[in-house]
Each structure stands twice: as structure tokens, then as C-alpha cells.
Amino acid sequence: MEHQERALAAYVESVREQPGALGVVLVGSVAQGREREDSDVDVYLVVDEERFAAETAQGRFAWVERRDLDYPGSYIDIKLVSPSYLATAVEKADDPTRASFLGARVAWSVLPGLGGTIARIVGLPDEEWDDRVRSFVAQTHLYGGYFLRQAVERGDGFLRRHAGLHLALAAARAALAANRVMLPGPKYVSKLVSSVPTPAGFIEAWSRVVDDPDAESGAELMRILDEWVGDGLTPDEALSTFIRDNELAWLRGTVPAEFW
């Protein structure tokens, strides 16, 4: 909306001459054209490596400016990044970081190729999406086929809920990956998994696992998922994949699959 664009322009003018400032990237609802009248303006402030190191050494990674200055209830929500941050994000950012750049617009920059870097952050090759699907299917095999079943046998309420939640999350992530959709964060899981194409009965089975996980609901969800994207994953392959992506994340310098 016009008042948010004015607020963005005013913010850009306020940082153009700051030491180390290299660019401003508009993200969030305003960039994506889904803002409300009272939406704030979300930006990444790109600074040089020296300023990034100095700011983050003091714990300053994000802040708010121009509160109530541009329109009632307005503020600029700022996150700090540097060229090396963005280059690393291209290679190994998690989904929330990548998704935060969806629809992004460079509002101002003196950094060559900034728009291209952002495009690479939000684009994953097909082979990586396929690897994600396989990994998330493996997650469902262990959480649904082992931990959930064990929880029911032992009458362990905590483990039943824990396994059910992780089974549902892994199944949702597999469905999203199969449709090349990133997950911005947990609060979007239910909405997104219901919005992408899935086989008949998938959403109903998924919802049963979310609401009241047990061996039967877990088995049904896994059956539908395996028939859809399981690609013949064997129990041994699922186990090895699960261990690689969870128990050995510390060794591989990665994070567990649920945090991708």
C-alpha cells in the first residue's frame, strides 16, 4: 500500500549514508503484496562484513525503527545481514530463512548482483527436493513405525504424543517437499499441508495423527505416504537415513531434518 511504500522510502533514505550500509531488501507481506492496512514493513539491511561483525558481537541481529513515525502503528522490522551471510544462505540456509526471501524486492543497493543472490537463496534444485522427500519419509518410518508403536505398547503418553507430532511434521514436510514448497515455520504447517496436492485420504489421516496419534492412525498415514512418494524405501535404508539426518547431525555439521 502507498503508506507502506512511503515508509520504506523514508527508511532507505535514513540508512543510505550510514557507514557500511550496502542495501535494503524488502521482504514479508508488503513485498509479497498481501499486506494489511496496519502491516509493518519488514526488511533485511545489508551491511559490509566489518559492520556486521561489530553489530553482532554486541548481540545486535535485529531491531525495530521508526515506530509510529510513518503511519499509525507503523514500524520497520529490521534484520541484519552481510554479503557472506547471503552467500552462505544460498548453500545451506534452513527453510525459514529461505522462505523469508520469497517475493523479496531490492529497495536499494550498491552491492552488485544482490538480486541474483536472493534468487538463489529461494531456489533449490530438484535433486535436493528429492533428497528431502526421501529423508522425511524415513523420518515417518521411525517415528510412526517404531517410536509410536513402542509408545502405545508401553502406555507412554509422552512418547506417544512426541512420536505422533514428529510423524505428522515429517509427513507434512514430505508432502511440501514433493510439491517444492518451503516451510516458513511451525505455525504454517497445517495451512500449507492442506493447500498442496496430496493423495486421497492423506489430509484425513494426517489430521487423525495430529489429534490422537496411535498405531493405527500412524500406519495409515505412512501407508498413504509410502504409496505416494516412498519410492520403495526399505527398513534398513530408512534407519540409516534417519540416523544420518538426526543422530549424526553433530558429526556432519548439519542440523536434524526437522529443522531444515
N, C-alpha and C positions, 0 to 999 in steps of 0.2 A: 504494500500500500504506500501511497505517496508520503505519509508522515514517517514511515519507517525508512524509506529511501532517503529522506532528508536527514534523519538521524544518522544513517550510515555515512552520508557525505560529510556531515559535521564531524563524525568520529575520525574519518580518514584525514580530514584537514588538521585535526588535532595531533595526529601522530606522524605526519609526513616528515617533519623536520626533527623528530626525536632521534637521538644517537642510536645507531644500529638498526633502525626500522627499515625493513625491506619490502613489506607488503601487507595487505589486509585481504583476507579471503572470507567472503560472506557464506555462511552455512545455515543449516536449520530451516525453520518453517518459512522465513522470508525468502531465502534463496530458492526454496522448492515451490513457492507460490501457494502455500497452504496456511499462511499466517492469519491470525485473528486481528481484530481492531487493536487489542491491547497486547499483542505479542511483543516480546523483546527482540532485540537484534543480536544474533549470535555470530561471532567472528573468530577466526584464527588470526592473531597478529604474528607475522613472520619477522623474525629479527636475526641478526648475524650471530655467529657462534659465540662470540665474546659476551654479548649481552645476554644470550640465552644461558650461558654458564653462570654469569653473575646473578641473574634473577633467580634461577632455580637453586643455586647454592643457598639462597635465603628462603627456600621453600615457596617461591612465588611462581606457580604454574598457571594460575587462572585467577581472575578477579572481575569486578563489575565497575563500570564507569558511567558517568552521565545519567545517574539515576534521577528520574522525574525532570530531566532538563529539556528533552525534545518534544515530549507529549505526555499526557497524564499516565503515570505508571510505567514510563519508559526506562529502559536501561540497556547498555551494551554489555553483553556477556562475552568475556574475552578469554581465550586460551592461547598460551604462548607456544610457538613452535620455531624451529630453525631449519635451514636447508638440510642439515644432516638428519634431523628428526624426520623430515618429509621423505628423504631418500631411504631411510631405514623402514619407514611405514610402507613404502612400496614393496619391500621384501618380506616383512613379517609382522605387520600390524594385525591386531585382533579385529574381529568383526565390528564392535562398537566404534573403534577408531576409523576403520574404512568406511563404515556406513555414515559416519558424521560428515564425510565429504561428498555424499551423494547429492547431486544438484548444486554443488558449490560454484560460486562465481568469484572470480578475482576482481575485487573492487578497486585495488590499486597495487602496483608492483614495480619495483626497479630490478627484480630478480628475473633474469631470462629463463624461459621455459617453465615458469611456475604452473601455468595451466596444464601443461603436459604431465608434469609430475603428479598433480592432483588426479588427472585422468587415470594414471597408472595405479594410484592407490585404490581406486574403486573398481578396478578391473582385474579379475582373476582368470587365469587360463582354464580351459575346460578340464585339463588333466588334474589340476588342483581341486576343482569342484568334485571330480570323480573320486579322488582320494579322500575327500571329506565325506562323501556319501558312504564309502566303504568303512571309514573309521567310525562314523556314527552308527552304522548298522552293527558293527562289532560291539559298540557300547550297549546297544539294546540287548544283544545276546547275553552279555554278562550280567547286566542289571536285571533284565527280565527273566532270563533262563537259569540264572544261578542265585543271585542275591535275593530277589523277590521270592523265589520258590523256597529258599532256605529260611527267609523271614517268616513265611507262612507256617512252615514245618515247626519252627521253634516258638511260634507265638510271639515274635519280637515286633512290637508295634512300631518302634522307632525305625528299625531296619526296613520294615515293610513300606513305610512312608518314604524313607530315604531312597530305597531302590525304585519305588514307583515314580517318584519325582524325577530321578535321573533317567529312568527308562523313557518317560514321557518327553523329557527335554531332548534326549538323544534321537528319539523318533521324529520329533519336530524338526531338529536340526538336519536330519537326513532328508526330510521332505523339502525343507527350504533349499538345501544344497542341490537336490535333484532339479529344483526349479531355478537355480542360480540366484537365490535371494539371500542377502546377508541379514544377520540378526543384530539390530542396534542395541538390544539389551533385554533382560528378562521380562520387563513389563509389556513387550511387544509380541511375546511368543504366541499367546492364544489368538490374537488378532491375525498375525501373519500366517500361522499354520492353517487357519480357516480360510485364508484368501488365495492360497495357491492350489493348483490342480493336484488332487490326490485320488487314489483308487476308492471305489465304493466301499463304505464301511470304515474307512480309515479314521475319519474325524470322530465317529461314534465310539470306536474302540479306544482312540486316544483320550477322549473325554472320560470314559469309564476308568481308565488307568489314573487319570488326574484325580478324579473324585473318590475312588475307592479301589486302590490297587490290590489285586490278588493274583493267584497263579493263573486263573482262567482268563481274566482280562488282559494280563500281560502276554500270555501265549497267543491270544487272538490278535493283539496289536503287532506282535513280532511276525506272526504268520502273514498278515497283510503286507507288512513292510518287506519281508523277505521275498515274497512273490513279486513285489513291485521293483525293488532295487537291490535285493540281496545278492544277486549275481553268483549264486552257488557258494557263498562264503561258508567254509567248513568250521566245525567247532574249534579245531586247532588253530586255524587262521584267525578266527575271532579272538581267541585267547591271546595269541601273540600280538595282534594289533592292539588289543586293549592294554596289555602290559606296556607295549612300546609307547602308547599315547597317554598313559596315566602314571604307572609306577616308575617308568624310566624317563619321565619328562625332565627330571632334575639332571640326569646324565646327558641328555641330548640337548640341553639348553633351550627347552621349549616350555610350554605350559600345558596342563591337562586339556584334553579335547573340549571339555565343556566350556572352557574359557577362550576358545578360538574366536 
